[in-house]
Amino acid sequence: MRFASHVLLLQLATVSAVVAVSAGVFTVLGVQQLQREAESSALAIARTVAEDVEVRASVAEFSEDPGTPTHAAVAAGPLQPLAEAVRTRTGALFVVITDDHGIRLAHPDESRLGERVSTSFEDAVAGRETVSWETGTLGESARAKVPVYAPGGGGSGAPVGEVSVGFARASVFTELPGLLGGIAVTAVVALAIGVVASVLIRRRLTRLTIGLQPEELAVLVQDQAAVLDGVGEGVLALTPGGEVSVCNERAARMLGLTHPVGSPARELGLPAPLARLLADAGGATGEAAQDVFVADGRVVYVDVRRVERDRHDLGTVAVLRDRTDLDALARRLDAVATMTNALRAQRHEFANRLHVVAGLIDADRVPDARSYLADVVARGPLKFPVEHADRIQEPYLQALLGAKGIEAAERGVLLTLGAETLVTGAVAEPEDVATVLGNLIDNAISAAVDGEEPRWVEVELLDDGADLFLTVADSGAGVADPSALFERGDDRERAGADAVHGHGFGLPLCRDIARRRGGEVWLVEAGGDAGGAVLCARLPGTMHPEPVGTATEGGRP
């Protein structure tokens, strides 16, 4: 049997038990109420009869007679017809009047006049009113006994007799069948309401659990916990209403969130690309939407997908992958590739020069060979298309600038080293330097290509101990929107505003890398009609302060 069916049967049993108990309680209360009403009516009638002047006088007269009154004397007295008249009018089972010795002075059965009553009369003749259910000569009844006082005493003194009024059980419970019928109808209606509510709850439970059984839910929760805690990616899940339902520790750490489960996603301050993807995924299902953004100095790739099960919308799931280390490795490989290309070009150029020297020596032109070698020593072993390339002697920066100079030359841009360039140490963090300097130069080259001739990019490098300072200027048209330069935005949306600077996520990544090291990347001059943009960067801890000649094997002093 399925769990929902178990719940349905349990609810039905519970409702039935509650209805049965409630019906029983109401039945008992109804019976007790009828009993109290009969007792109250008997007491009221008895009090009325006991206060009658004629009754008090007749009872006092019989009580003063020291002997036992005879049947004939009692039957001839006024009490019997009076009591019978009251009994007939009220529908009582009996109206009995006795003297202080318990001798019947009035009774429905005249043959019992002058006899002692079968039930106790001591409380009444002691001056106490009593109400009880007793069984006498006329059967079980609800009866009340009230003392009768002699006239003129004002209710003081010893009672001279009693009045006993009773109602038969059958007459008391004449309304009980109707009461029980009402209770039964109410119980049936309550039971029907309980059944309908139980069925509706069963359907809702089935819908909420998507037809899963408790054991399946337990296994699902265990699997979910194992997967969420075991995978290296961050997982962020939203309900169809946009509230966070799942956020594993990895995702919370990437996004800087604290206890986000249950909070609306729009109130968490998520990065703009992620918030946009989550909002766009709300209206469609199918292929995952992907993007990349920078969060807390980490490069994060995100896949967002709308999830359904049995045509039930389960919400949105975002998988976050930290690719900072991978990107760092890619940048390091790029740096190695740049160095390799530079060394390959250097080897090719050096081989050409050796051929020239060998030819001059073979031709016995030794002075010319000596002059040529002196020129090579003065200008360096490789001639990059970088103006004033001799201002930088650090091998890594020389190779990087040489490679960028070749790329710039291919696009018709002249790469120049500024007059303030001075690097006396060696690069200690080549991947960070390559990322920041490479991105700044690439942006500047793109800006220069879109600008007017002459097209140029000027780079100045200055080290101060372990810090490296970069300045990159270009001949482009400047930055259209300086406030949005370092914001990560959609390329299509930003192309109309500024298709060069701030395009993609290179500049935000550069700034995050610099800030992670305690530095900064900033815009010095936005440029415009008078010239292009100027950007600066400070990268602490990226240099060895030793001289180049001692920091690198084979370096030039």
Buried (B, 14 or more C-beta within 10 A) or exposed (E): EEBBEEBBEEBBEEBBEBBEEBBEEBBEEBBEEBBEBBBEBBBBBBBBBBBBEEBBBBBBBBBEEEEBBEBEBBBEBEBBEBBBEBBEEBEBBBBBBBBBBBBBBBBBEBEBBBBEBBBEBEBBBEEEBBBBBBEBBBEBBBBBBBBBBBBEEEEEEEBBBBBBBBBBBEBBBEEEEEBBEEBEEBBEEBBEEBBEEBEEBBEEBBEEBEBBEEEEEEEEEEEBEEEBEEEEBBBBBBBBEBBBBBBBEBBBBBBEBEEBEEBEBEEBEBBEBBBBBBBEBBEEEEEBBEBBBBBBBBBBBBBBBBBEEEEEEBBBBBBBBBBBEEBBEEBBEBBEEBBEBBBEBBEEBBEEBEEBBEEBEEEEEEEBBEEBBEEBEEEBEBBBBBBEBBBBBBBBBBBBBBBBBBBBBEEEBBBBBBEEBEBBBBBBBBBBBBBBBBBBBBBBBBBBBBBEEEBBBBBBBBBBEBBBBBBBBBBBBBBBEBEBBBEBBEEEEBEEEBBBBBBBBBBBBBBBBBEEBEBEBBBEBBBEEEBBBBBBBBBBBBBBBBBBBEBBEEBBE
